[in-house]
Amino acid sequence: MDVRVTRVQEILELRRVPIKIGFLEAPPAALPRWSGGPVAAGCVFWDRAMEGKSFYTLPADHWNCAIGSHTHKISLPAERAGELGATVGFMVETRYLDPAEVPGIPTLDQAPGAVAYAPASSDAFKADVVLMAATPVQLTLVYEAALKAGISKGAAEATSRPSCAILPAAAKSEIIALSFGCRGNRAYTKLGDDEMYVSVPGSKWDEFVDRLIEVQRSNLTMGNYYQAQNAKFASPK
Protein backbone atom coordinates (compact mmCIF):
# COMPACT_ATOMS: atom_id res chain seq x y z
CA MET A 1 0.00 0.00 0.00
CA ASP A 2 1.26 3.46 -0.95
CA VAL A 3 2.09 5.27 2.30
CA ARG A 4 0.82 8.59 0.95
CA VAL A 5 -2.55 7.13 -0.02
CA THR A 6 -2.81 5.46 3.38
CA ARG A 7 -2.10 8.82 4.97
CA VAL A 8 -4.90 10.47 2.99
CA GLN A 9 -7.33 7.77 4.09
CA GLU A 10 -6.28 8.19 7.71
CA ILE A 11 -6.50 11.98 7.67
CA LEU A 12 -9.87 12.12 5.95
CA GLU A 13 -11.25 8.90 7.47
CA LEU A 14 -12.63 7.93 4.07
CA ARG A 15 -15.14 5.10 3.91
CA ARG A 16 -13.65 3.85 0.63
CA VAL A 17 -10.25 4.15 -1.01
CA PRO A 18 -9.33 7.02 -3.35
CA ILE A 19 -9.06 5.78 -6.92
CA LYS A 20 -7.03 6.80 -9.94
CA ILE A 21 -8.52 7.05 -13.42
CA GLY A 22 -6.50 7.25 -16.61
CA PHE A 23 -7.69 8.19 -20.09
CA LEU A 24 -5.19 6.25 -22.16
CA GLU A 25 -4.33 5.80 -25.82
CA ALA A 26 -4.11 2.03 -25.39
CA PRO A 27 -4.81 -0.57 -22.68
CA PRO A 28 -2.12 -0.70 -19.98
CA ALA A 29 -0.11 -3.92 -20.03
CA ALA A 30 -0.23 -4.36 -16.27
CA LEU A 31 -4.03 -4.47 -15.96
CA PRO A 32 -6.71 -6.96 -17.00
CA ARG A 33 -9.70 -5.86 -19.06
CA TRP A 34 -13.00 -5.34 -17.26
CA SER A 35 -14.72 -8.73 -17.10
CA GLY A 36 -17.82 -7.92 -15.07
CA GLY A 37 -20.19 -7.72 -18.02
CA PRO A 38 -22.30 -4.79 -19.25
CA VAL A 39 -22.98 -1.95 -16.80
CA ALA A 40 -25.55 0.84 -16.80
CA ALA A 41 -22.96 3.63 -16.80
CA GLY A 42 -19.26 4.33 -16.52
CA CYS A 43 -19.60 5.50 -12.92
CA VAL A 44 -20.25 1.87 -11.96
CA PHE A 45 -16.54 1.36 -12.63
CA TRP A 46 -15.79 3.94 -9.93
CA ASP A 47 -17.51 1.72 -7.38
CA ARG A 48 -15.57 -1.35 -8.41
CA ALA A 49 -12.24 0.45 -8.15
CA MET A 50 -13.23 1.82 -4.73
CA GLU A 51 -13.76 -1.82 -3.73
CA GLY A 52 -10.10 -2.45 -4.55
CA LYS A 53 -10.34 -3.77 -8.10
CA SER A 54 -7.95 -2.70 -10.90
CA PHE A 55 -8.86 -3.00 -14.58
CA TYR A 56 -9.24 -1.14 -17.86
CA THR A 57 -12.28 -0.62 -20.06
CA LEU A 58 -12.68 -0.07 -23.77
CA PRO A 59 -14.97 2.56 -25.33
CA ALA A 60 -17.72 -0.01 -25.96
CA ASP A 61 -17.95 -0.66 -22.22
CA HIS A 62 -19.30 2.89 -21.81
CA TRP A 63 -21.96 2.90 -24.52
CA ASN A 64 -24.90 2.15 -22.21
CA CYS A 65 -24.75 5.69 -20.81
CA ALA A 66 -25.05 8.23 -23.61
CA ILE A 67 -24.26 11.15 -21.31
CA GLY A 68 -21.21 9.43 -19.83
CA SER A 69 -19.99 8.56 -23.32
CA HIS A 70 -20.38 12.23 -24.23
CA THR A 71 -18.28 13.47 -21.30
CA HIS A 72 -15.60 10.91 -22.21
CA LYS A 73 -15.71 11.95 -25.89
CA ILE A 74 -16.70 8.39 -26.81
CA SER A 75 -18.77 8.13 -29.97
CA LEU A 76 -21.71 5.74 -29.96
CA PRO A 77 -21.95 3.20 -32.81
CA ALA A 78 -23.99 4.26 -35.85
CA GLU A 79 -27.04 2.21 -34.85
CA ARG A 80 -27.11 3.95 -31.45
CA ALA A 81 -26.03 7.42 -32.52
CA GLY A 82 -29.45 8.91 -31.71
CA GLU A 83 -29.33 7.92 -28.05
CA LEU A 84 -27.48 11.03 -26.89
CA GLY A 85 -30.01 13.39 -28.44
CA ALA A 86 -32.89 11.29 -27.14
CA THR A 87 -31.45 11.21 -23.62
CA VAL A 88 -30.77 14.94 -23.53
CA GLY A 89 -34.21 15.60 -24.99
CA PHE A 90 -35.84 13.52 -22.26
CA MET A 91 -33.84 15.33 -19.57
CA VAL A 92 -34.95 18.68 -20.98
CA GLU A 93 -38.55 17.53 -21.29
CA THR A 94 -38.63 16.47 -17.65
CA ARG A 95 -36.90 19.74 -16.69
CA TYR A 96 -34.03 17.78 -15.19
CA LEU A 97 -31.68 19.69 -17.48
CA ASP A 98 -31.90 23.12 -19.04
CA PRO A 99 -30.97 23.33 -22.75
CA ALA A 100 -28.56 26.17 -21.96
CA GLU A 101 -26.54 23.87 -19.70
CA VAL A 102 -25.76 21.30 -22.37
CA PRO A 103 -22.95 23.17 -24.20
CA GLY A 104 -21.19 23.79 -20.90
CA ILE A 105 -20.90 20.14 -19.87
CA PRO A 106 -17.15 19.38 -19.69
CA THR A 107 -15.80 16.71 -22.04
CA LEU A 108 -12.41 15.23 -22.81
CA ASP A 109 -10.59 16.74 -25.77
CA GLN A 110 -10.27 13.38 -27.51
CA ALA A 111 -11.65 9.89 -27.14
CA PRO A 112 -9.50 7.52 -25.08
CA GLY A 113 -8.46 4.16 -26.46
CA ALA A 114 -8.97 2.77 -22.97
CA VAL A 115 -10.04 4.04 -19.56
CA ALA A 116 -8.19 2.51 -16.61
CA TYR A 117 -9.36 2.33 -13.00
CA ALA A 118 -7.50 1.28 -9.84
CA PRO A 119 -7.01 2.23 -6.20
CA ALA A 120 -4.84 5.35 -6.04
CA SER A 121 -1.96 3.30 -4.64
CA SER A 122 -1.57 1.40 -7.93
CA ASP A 123 1.41 2.14 -10.17
CA ALA A 124 -0.06 0.34 -13.20
CA PHE A 125 -0.74 3.57 -15.11
CA LYS A 126 -0.49 7.34 -14.84
CA ALA A 127 -3.54 9.01 -13.30
CA ASP A 128 -5.33 11.79 -15.11
CA VAL A 129 -7.48 12.27 -12.01
CA VAL A 130 -7.76 10.91 -8.50
CA LEU A 131 -11.35 10.53 -7.35
CA MET A 132 -12.63 10.41 -3.79
CA ALA A 133 -16.08 10.01 -2.24
CA ALA A 134 -16.18 12.18 0.87
CA THR A 135 -18.47 13.87 3.37
CA PRO A 136 -18.72 17.66 3.79
CA VAL A 137 -16.57 17.49 6.93
CA GLN A 138 -13.86 15.61 5.05
CA LEU A 139 -14.15 17.99 2.12
CA THR A 140 -13.37 20.93 4.39
CA LEU A 141 -9.79 19.63 4.67
CA VAL A 142 -9.71 18.73 0.96
CA TYR A 143 -10.71 22.24 -0.02
CA GLU A 144 -8.20 23.91 2.29
CA ALA A 145 -5.44 21.64 0.98
CA ALA A 146 -6.45 22.40 -2.60
CA LEU A 147 -6.20 26.13 -1.92
CA LYS A 148 -2.70 25.71 -0.51
CA ALA A 149 -1.70 23.51 -3.46
CA GLY A 150 -2.95 26.09 -5.96
CA ILE A 151 -5.57 23.79 -7.45
CA SER A 152 -8.59 25.77 -6.39
CA LYS A 153 -9.33 29.32 -7.42
CA GLY A 154 -11.21 30.04 -4.23
CA ALA A 155 -14.46 28.59 -5.51
CA ALA A 156 -14.16 24.96 -6.55
CA GLU A 157 -15.88 23.88 -9.74
CA ALA A 158 -19.03 22.11 -8.56
CA THR A 159 -21.88 20.37 -10.34
CA SER A 160 -24.73 18.03 -9.63
CA ARG A 161 -25.24 16.45 -13.03
CA PRO A 162 -23.73 14.67 -14.70
CA SER A 163 -21.33 13.48 -12.03
CA CYS A 164 -18.91 12.09 -14.61
CA ALA A 165 -18.28 15.60 -15.93
CA ILE A 166 -15.92 16.28 -13.02
CA LEU A 167 -13.38 13.88 -14.51
CA PRO A 168 -12.65 15.91 -17.68
CA ALA A 169 -13.19 19.12 -15.73
CA ALA A 170 -10.35 18.36 -13.31
CA ALA A 171 -8.10 16.71 -15.88
CA LYS A 172 -8.25 19.65 -18.29
CA SER A 173 -8.25 22.57 -15.85
CA GLU A 174 -5.85 21.12 -13.24
CA ILE A 175 -8.30 22.46 -10.66
CA ILE A 176 -10.28 20.26 -8.27
CA ALA A 177 -13.87 19.59 -9.32
CA LEU A 178 -16.77 18.65 -7.05
CA SER A 179 -19.96 16.75 -7.76
CA PHE A 180 -22.88 16.47 -5.38
CA GLY A 181 -23.76 13.18 -7.08
CA CYS A 182 -26.36 13.18 -9.84
CA ARG A 183 -29.56 11.14 -9.68
CA GLY A 184 -28.17 8.57 -12.10
CA ASN A 185 -24.91 8.16 -10.22
CA ARG A 186 -26.75 7.66 -6.96
CA ALA A 187 -28.91 4.99 -8.60
CA TYR A 188 -25.94 3.15 -10.09
CA THR A 189 -23.36 3.38 -7.30
CA LYS A 190 -22.96 2.96 -3.56
CA LEU A 191 -22.35 6.66 -2.89
CA GLY A 192 -23.67 7.41 0.59
CA ASP A 193 -26.40 9.95 1.22
CA ASP A 194 -23.83 11.94 3.21
CA GLU A 195 -21.15 11.76 0.50
CA MET A 196 -20.20 13.59 -2.67
CA TYR A 197 -17.26 13.37 -5.08
CA VAL A 198 -14.07 15.36 -5.48
CA SER A 199 -11.79 14.91 -8.47
CA VAL A 200 -8.15 15.92 -8.03
CA PRO A 201 -5.91 16.43 -11.09
CA GLY A 202 -3.51 13.51 -11.23
CA SER A 203 -0.55 15.77 -11.98
CA LYS A 204 -1.20 17.66 -8.74
CA TRP A 205 -1.90 14.70 -6.45
CA ASP A 206 1.48 14.63 -4.66
CA GLU A 207 1.39 18.36 -3.98
CA PHE A 208 -2.19 18.03 -2.76
CA VAL A 209 -1.23 15.26 -0.31
CA ASP A 210 1.64 17.34 1.09
CA ARG A 211 -0.66 20.26 1.69
CA LEU A 212 -3.36 18.00 3.19
CA ILE A 213 -0.89 16.84 5.83
CA GLU A 214 -0.18 20.49 6.69
CA VAL A 215 -3.88 21.31 6.82
CA GLN A 216 -4.59 18.42 9.17
CA ARG A 217 -1.94 19.65 11.62
CA SER A 218 -3.23 23.20 11.61
CA ASN A 219 -6.83 22.07 11.99
CA LEU A 220 -5.96 19.86 14.95
CA THR A 221 -4.24 22.82 16.62
CA MET A 222 -7.14 25.15 15.91
CA GLY A 223 -9.61 22.49 17.02
CA ASN A 224 -7.96 22.37 20.43
CA TYR A 225 -8.01 26.16 20.60
CA TYR A 226 -11.72 26.34 19.74
CA GLN A 227 -12.60 23.64 22.26
CA ALA A 228 -10.75 25.52 25.01
CA GLN A 229 -12.45 28.75 23.97
CA ASN A 230 -15.85 27.10 23.97
CA ALA A 231 -15.22 25.62 27.40
CA LYS A 232 -14.91 29.15 28.82
CA PHE A 233 -18.51 29.87 27.87
CA ALA A 234 -20.08 26.47 28.38
CA SER A 235 -23.16 26.56 30.57
CA PRO A 236 -22.74 24.72 33.87
CA LYS A 237 -24.75 21.52 34.18
C-alpha beads as a LAMMPS data file, in Angstrom:
LAMMPS data file: protein, C-alpha beads

237 atoms
236 bonds

1 atom types
1 bond types

-500.0 500.0 xlo xhi
-500.0 500.0 ylo yhi
-500.0 500.0 zlo zhi

Masses

1 110.0

Atoms # bond

1 1 1 0.000 0.000 0.000
2 1 1 1.259 3.464 -0.947
3 1 1 2.085 5.268 2.304
4 1 1 0.818 8.590 0.954
5 1 1 -2.553 7.129 -0.020
6 1 1 -2.814 5.457 3.376
7 1 1 -2.098 8.825 4.972
8 1 1 -4.901 10.470 2.987
9 1 1 -7.334 7.768 4.091
10 1 1 -6.281 8.190 7.709
11 1 1 -6.502 11.983 7.674
12 1 1 -9.869 12.121 5.950
13 1 1 -11.245 8.899 7.474
14 1 1 -12.627 7.934 4.069
15 1 1 -15.136 5.104 3.913
16 1 1 -13.651 3.847 0.632
17 1 1 -10.254 4.146 -1.007
18 1 1 -9.330 7.020 -3.350
19 1 1 -9.059 5.781 -6.916
20 1 1 -7.034 6.804 -9.942
21 1 1 -8.522 7.047 -13.424
22 1 1 -6.496 7.246 -16.610
23 1 1 -7.690 8.189 -20.091
24 1 1 -5.190 6.253 -22.160
25 1 1 -4.331 5.798 -25.817
26 1 1 -4.110 2.030 -25.394
27 1 1 -4.806 -0.573 -22.681
28 1 1 -2.115 -0.700 -19.975
29 1 1 -0.107 -3.923 -20.034
30 1 1 -0.227 -4.359 -16.266
31 1 1 -4.027 -4.470 -15.963
32 1 1 -6.711 -6.962 -17.004
33 1 1 -9.699 -5.861 -19.059
34 1 1 -12.995 -5.344 -17.255
35 1 1 -14.724 -8.731 -17.098
36 1 1 -17.816 -7.924 -15.071
37 1 1 -20.189 -7.722 -18.016
38 1 1 -22.304 -4.790 -19.255
39 1 1 -22.983 -1.946 -16.804
40 1 1 -25.546 0.836 -16.799
41 1 1 -22.964 3.628 -16.796
42 1 1 -19.259 4.334 -16.517
43 1 1 -19.600 5.496 -12.921
44 1 1 -20.250 1.872 -11.959
45 1 1 -16.544 1.359 -12.630
46 1 1 -15.787 3.945 -9.931
47 1 1 -17.508 1.720 -7.379
48 1 1 -15.568 -1.352 -8.414
49 1 1 -12.238 0.453 -8.150
50 1 1 -13.228 1.819 -4.732
51 1 1 -13.764 -1.817 -3.725
52 1 1 -10.103 -2.450 -4.545
53 1 1 -10.341 -3.767 -8.105
54 1 1 -7.947 -2.702 -10.900
55 1 1 -8.859 -2.995 -14.580
56 1 1 -9.240 -1.144 -17.861
57 1 1 -12.282 -0.623 -20.057
58 1 1 -12.678 -0.069 -23.772
59 1 1 -14.972 2.558 -25.326
60 1 1 -17.719 -0.007 -25.964
61 1 1 -17.947 -0.657 -22.219
62 1 1 -19.296 2.889 -21.814
63 1 1 -21.961 2.895 -24.524
64 1 1 -24.897 2.153 -22.209
65 1 1 -24.754 5.688 -20.807
66 1 1 -25.050 8.227 -23.611
67 1 1 -24.255 11.149 -21.309
68 1 1 -21.211 9.431 -19.826
69 1 1 -19.994 8.561 -23.316
70 1 1 -20.382 12.229 -24.227
71 1 1 -18.276 13.475 -21.296
72 1 1 -15.599 10.913 -22.210
73 1 1 -15.711 11.946 -25.889
74 1 1 -16.697 8.392 -26.813
75 1 1 -18.773 8.133 -29.975
76 1 1 -21.707 5.741 -29.963
77 1 1 -21.949 3.203 -32.809
78 1 1 -23.989 4.256 -35.847
79 1 1 -27.043 2.207 -34.848
80 1 1 -27.107 3.946 -31.451
81 1 1 -26.029 7.424 -32.520
82 1 1 -29.449 8.908 -31.706
83 1 1 -29.334 7.916 -28.052
84 1 1 -27.478 11.026 -26.889
85 1 1 -30.014 13.389 -28.444
86 1 1 -32.895 11.289 -27.140
87 1 1 -31.449 11.214 -23.619
88 1 1 -30.768 14.940 -23.530
89 1 1 -34.209 15.596 -24.989
90 1 1 -35.840 13.522 -22.263
91 1 1 -33.837 15.328 -19.573
92 1 1 -34.946 18.681 -20.984
93 1 1 -38.555 17.529 -21.294
94 1 1 -38.633 16.467 -17.645
95 1 1 -36.904 19.741 -16.688
96 1 1 -34.028 17.777 -15.190
97 1 1 -31.682 19.687 -17.483
98 1 1 -31.901 23.124 -19.041
99 1 1 -30.974 23.332 -22.746
100 1 1 -28.560 26.173 -21.965
101 1 1 -26.545 23.873 -19.698
102 1 1 -25.763 21.299 -22.375
103 1 1 -22.950 23.166 -24.202
104 1 1 -21.187 23.790 -20.902
105 1 1 -20.898 20.142 -19.869
106 1 1 -17.149 19.378 -19.693
107 1 1 -15.803 16.707 -22.036
108 1 1 -12.413 15.226 -22.809
109 1 1 -10.594 16.737 -25.775
110 1 1 -10.270 13.382 -27.511
111 1 1 -11.651 9.891 -27.142
112 1 1 -9.497 7.520 -25.079
113 1 1 -8.457 4.163 -26.464
114 1 1 -8.966 2.769 -22.970
115 1 1 -10.042 4.042 -19.562
116 1 1 -8.192 2.512 -16.609
117 1 1 -9.357 2.328 -13.000
118 1 1 -7.501 1.284 -9.841
119 1 1 -7.013 2.233 -6.198
120 1 1 -4.839 5.346 -6.039
121 1 1 -1.955 3.302 -4.639
122 1 1 -1.571 1.399 -7.931
123 1 1 1.411 2.136 -10.166
124 1 1 -0.056 0.336 -13.203
125 1 1 -0.740 3.568 -15.106
126 1 1 -0.494 7.340 -14.839
127 1 1 -3.537 9.005 -13.299
128 1 1 -5.334 11.791 -15.107
129 1 1 -7.475 12.274 -12.014
130 1 1 -7.758 10.907 -8.497
131 1 1 -11.349 10.534 -7.352
132 1 1 -12.633 10.406 -3.787
133 1 1 -16.076 10.013 -2.238
134 1 1 -16.175 12.183 0.870
135 1 1 -18.468 13.868 3.373
136 1 1 -18.723 17.656 3.791
137 1 1 -16.568 17.486 6.932
138 1 1 -13.857 15.609 5.048
139 1 1 -14.148 17.985 2.116
140 1 1 -13.365 20.925 4.386
141 1 1 -9.794 19.626 4.667
142 1 1 -9.708 18.729 0.962
143 1 1 -10.713 22.240 -0.024
144 1 1 -8.203 23.906 2.287
145 1 1 -5.436 21.640 0.984
146 1 1 -6.452 22.398 -2.604
147 1 1 -6.203 26.128 -1.917
148 1 1 -2.699 25.713 -0.514
149 1 1 -1.698 23.510 -3.460
150 1 1 -2.946 26.092 -5.962
151 1 1 -5.565 23.787 -7.448
152 1 1 -8.593 25.773 -6.390
153 1 1 -9.332 29.320 -7.423
154 1 1 -11.215 30.036 -4.226
155 1 1 -14.463 28.587 -5.506
156 1 1 -14.165 24.961 -6.552
157 1 1 -15.876 23.880 -9.742
158 1 1 -19.027 22.111 -8.555
159 1 1 -21.878 20.373 -10.337
160 1 1 -24.726 18.034 -9.628
161 1 1 -25.242 16.455 -13.032
162 1 1 -23.731 14.671 -14.699
163 1 1 -21.328 13.484 -12.034
164 1 1 -18.906 12.086 -14.612
165 1 1 -18.276 15.599 -15.934
166 1 1 -15.921 16.277 -13.017
167 1 1 -13.376 13.878 -14.514
168 1 1 -12.649 15.907 -17.677
169 1 1 -13.194 19.122 -15.735
170 1 1 -10.352 18.363 -13.311
171 1 1 -8.099 16.710 -15.884
172 1 1 -8.251 19.650 -18.292
173 1 1 -8.248 22.574 -15.852
174 1 1 -5.848 21.118 -13.239
175 1 1 -8.299 22.458 -10.660
176 1 1 -10.279 20.260 -8.273
177 1 1 -13.867 19.594 -9.316
178 1 1 -16.768 18.655 -7.048
179 1 1 -19.963 16.754 -7.758
180 1 1 -22.882 16.468 -5.382
181 1 1 -23.761 13.178 -7.078
182 1 1 -26.362 13.178 -9.845
183 1 1 -29.559 11.135 -9.681
184 1 1 -28.167 8.571 -12.100
185 1 1 -24.906 8.156 -10.224
186 1 1 -26.748 7.657 -6.955
187 1 1 -28.910 4.993 -8.604
188 1 1 -25.940 3.148 -10.092
189 1 1 -23.361 3.382 -7.298
190 1 1 -22.960 2.958 -3.561
191 1 1 -22.348 6.657 -2.894
192 1 1 -23.671 7.410 0.588
193 1 1 -26.402 9.951 1.216
194 1 1 -23.832 11.945 3.207
195 1 1 -21.152 11.760 0.501
196 1 1 -20.199 13.593 -2.671
197 1 1 -17.256 13.370 -5.076
198 1 1 -14.071 15.356 -5.479
199 1 1 -11.792 14.913 -8.474
200 1 1 -8.146 15.922 -8.032
201 1 1 -5.909 16.429 -11.090
202 1 1 -3.509 13.509 -11.231
203 1 1 -0.552 15.765 -11.984
204 1 1 -1.196 17.662 -8.737
205 1 1 -1.896 14.704 -6.451
206 1 1 1.481 14.630 -4.664
207 1 1 1.392 18.362 -3.982
208 1 1 -2.189 18.025 -2.761
209 1 1 -1.230 15.264 -0.312
210 1 1 1.644 17.340 1.089
211 1 1 -0.663 20.264 1.686
212 1 1 -3.360 18.000 3.188
213 1 1 -0.890 16.845 5.827
214 1 1 -0.179 20.491 6.691
215 1 1 -3.877 21.307 6.818
216 1 1 -4.593 18.417 9.173
217 1 1 -1.944 19.647 11.618
218 1 1 -3.226 23.201 11.605
219 1 1 -6.834 22.072 11.993
220 1 1 -5.955 19.859 14.952
221 1 1 -4.236 22.823 16.624
222 1 1 -7.144 25.149 15.912
223 1 1 -9.615 22.489 17.025
224 1 1 -7.957 22.369 20.434
225 1 1 -8.007 26.163 20.597
226 1 1 -11.718 26.337 19.736
227 1 1 -12.602 23.639 22.264
228 1 1 -10.753 25.517 25.007
229 1 1 -12.454 28.753 23.974
230 1 1 -15.854 27.098 23.975
231 1 1 -15.223 25.625 27.402
232 1 1 -14.912 29.154 28.817
233 1 1 -18.507 29.870 27.872
234 1 1 -20.078 26.466 28.378
235 1 1 -23.157 26.555 30.568
236 1 1 -22.742 24.721 33.869
237 1 1 -24.745 21.519 34.183

Bonds

1 1 1 2
2 1 2 3
3 1 3 4
4 1 4 5
5 1 5 6
6 1 6 7
7 1 7 8
8 1 8 9
9 1 9 10
10 1 10 11
11 1 11 12
12 1 12 13
13 1 13 14
14 1 14 15
15 1 15 16
16 1 16 17
17 1 17 18
18 1 18 19
19 1 19 20
20 1 20 21
21 1 21 22
22 1 22 23
23 1 23 24
24 1 24 25
25 1 25 26
26 1 26 27
27 1 27 28
28 1 28 29
29 1 29 30
30 1 30 31
31 1 31 32
32 1 32 33
33 1 33 34
34 1 34 35
35 1 35 36
36 1 36 37
37 1 37 38
38 1 38 39
39 1 39 40
40 1 40 41
41 1 41 42
42 1 42 43
43 1 43 44
44 1 44 45
45 1 45 46
46 1 46 47
47 1 47 48
48 1 48 49
49 1 49 50
50 1 50 51
51 1 51 52
52 1 52 53
53 1 53 54
54 1 54 55
55 1 55 56
56 1 56 57
57 1 57 58
58 1 58 59
59 1 59 60
60 1 60 61
61 1 61 62
62 1 62 63
63 1 63 64
64 1 64 65
65 1 65 66
66 1 66 67
67 1 67 68
68 1 68 69
69 1 69 70
70 1 70 71
71 1 71 72
72 1 72 73
73 1 73 74
74 1 74 75
75 1 75 76
76 1 76 77
77 1 77 78
78 1 78 79
79 1 79 80
80 1 80 81
81 1 81 82
82 1 82 83
83 1 83 84
84 1 84 85
85 1 85 86
86 1 86 87
87 1 87 88
88 1 88 89
89 1 89 90
90 1 90 91
91 1 91 92
92 1 92 93
93 1 93 94
94 1 94 95
95 1 95 96
96 1 96 97
97 1 97 98
98 1 98 99
99 1 99 100
100 1 100 101
101 1 101 102
102 1 102 103
103 1 103 104
104 1 104 105
105 1 105 106
106 1 106 107
107 1 107 108
108 1 108 109
109 1 109 110
110 1 110 111
111 1 111 112
112 1 112 113
113 1 113 114
114 1 114 115
115 1 115 116
116 1 116 117
117 1 117 118
118 1 118 119
119 1 119 120
120 1 120 121
121 1 121 122
122 1 122 123
123 1 123 124
124 1 124 125
125 1 125 126
126 1 126 127
127 1 127 128
128 1 128 129
129 1 129 130
130 1 130 131
131 1 131 132
132 1 132 133
133 1 133 134
134 1 134 135
135 1 135 136
136 1 136 137
137 1 137 138
138 1 138 139
139 1 139 140
140 1 140 141
141 1 141 142
142 1 142 143
143 1 143 144
144 1 144 145
145 1 145 146
146 1 146 147
147 1 147 148
148 1 148 149
149 1 149 150
150 1 150 151
151 1 151 152
152 1 152 153
153 1 153 154
154 1 154 155
155 1 155 156
156 1 156 157
157 1 157 158
158 1 158 159
159 1 159 160
160 1 160 161
161 1 161 162
162 1 162 163
163 1 163 164
164 1 164 165
165 1 165 166
166 1 166 167
167 1 167 168
168 1 168 169
169 1 169 170
170 1 170 171
171 1 171 172
172 1 172 173
173 1 173 174
174 1 174 175
175 1 175 176
176 1 176 177
177 1 177 178
178 1 178 179
179 1 179 180
180 1 180 181
181 1 181 182
182 1 182 183
183 1 183 184
184 1 184 185
185 1 185 186
186 1 186 187
187 1 187 188
188 1 188 189
189 1 189 190
190 1 190 191
191 1 191 192
192 1 192 193
193 1 193 194
194 1 194 195
195 1 195 196
196 1 196 197
197 1 197 198
198 1 198 199
199 1 199 200
200 1 200 201
201 1 201 202
202 1 202 203
203 1 203 204
204 1 204 205
205 1 205 206
206 1 206 207
207 1 207 208
208 1 208 209
209 1 209 210
210 1 210 211
211 1 211 212
212 1 212 213
213 1 213 214
214 1 214 215
215 1 215 216
216 1 216 217
217 1 217 218
218 1 218 219
219 1 219 220
220 1 220 221
221 1 221 222
222 1 222 223
223 1 223 224
224 1 224 225
225 1 225 226
226 1 226 227
227 1 227 228
228 1 228 229
229 1 229 230
230 1 230 231
231 1 231 232
232 1 232 233
233 1 233 234
234 1 234 235
235 1 235 236
236 1 236 237
